[in-house]
């Protein structure tokens, strides 16, 4: 599996889609803006958008995935392509979300982690260093 880690702000409120078989998906986008000064002293800015897809049976978390919320996401990178009405090929970067962490919330003193337990993976942020490191 490939792994992708994203940090950015949600671009629009999450949307939940329910399927006839009882499964659900949460769709939202995350923007990461890079800012720099070029060699001429001009400030530059570029925003990259990633469409996020989170397959969950319990979609109650979607109510907290609102525009402007800063999140840290771990997932699997994918892409989809289509041809628009002008005949141009468009590629959309996507991430299949495995875990999500709310970052820098002004309403909460603690960050919250949400793992996709359906896939048997939960990010519990516990790290135990090895005792005998070779360096």
GIPE-V793752 format. One line per field, one symbol per residue. ss: DSSP state (a for helix, b for strand, c for the rest). phi: phi as a letter, one per 40 degrees, with the letter a starting at -180 (. if undefined). burial: I if it has 9 or more other C-alpha atoms within 8 Angstrom, else O. A space follows every 10 residues. Layout:
ss->???
phi->???
burial->???
This chain:
ss->cccbbbbbbb ccccbbbbcc cccbbbbbbb bbbbbbbccc ccbbbbbbbb bbbbbbccca aaaacccccb bbbbbbbbbb bbbcccccbb bbbbbbbbbb bbcccccccc ccbbbcaaac cccccccccc ccccc
phi->.cbbbbbibc cadcbbbbbc cgcbbbbabb bbbbbabccc gccbabbbbb cbbbcacbcc cdcccbdgcc bbbbabcaab babcccgccb bbcbbccbba bcbfcccbcb cbbbbccccg bbcbfbbbcc cbccb
burial->OOOIOIIIII IIIIOIOOOO OOIIIIIIII IIIOOOIOOO OOOOOOOOII IIIIIIIOIO OIOOIIIOII IIIIIIIOIO OOIOOOOOOO OIIIIIIIII IIIOIOOOOO IOIIIIOOOO IIOOOOOOOO OOOOO
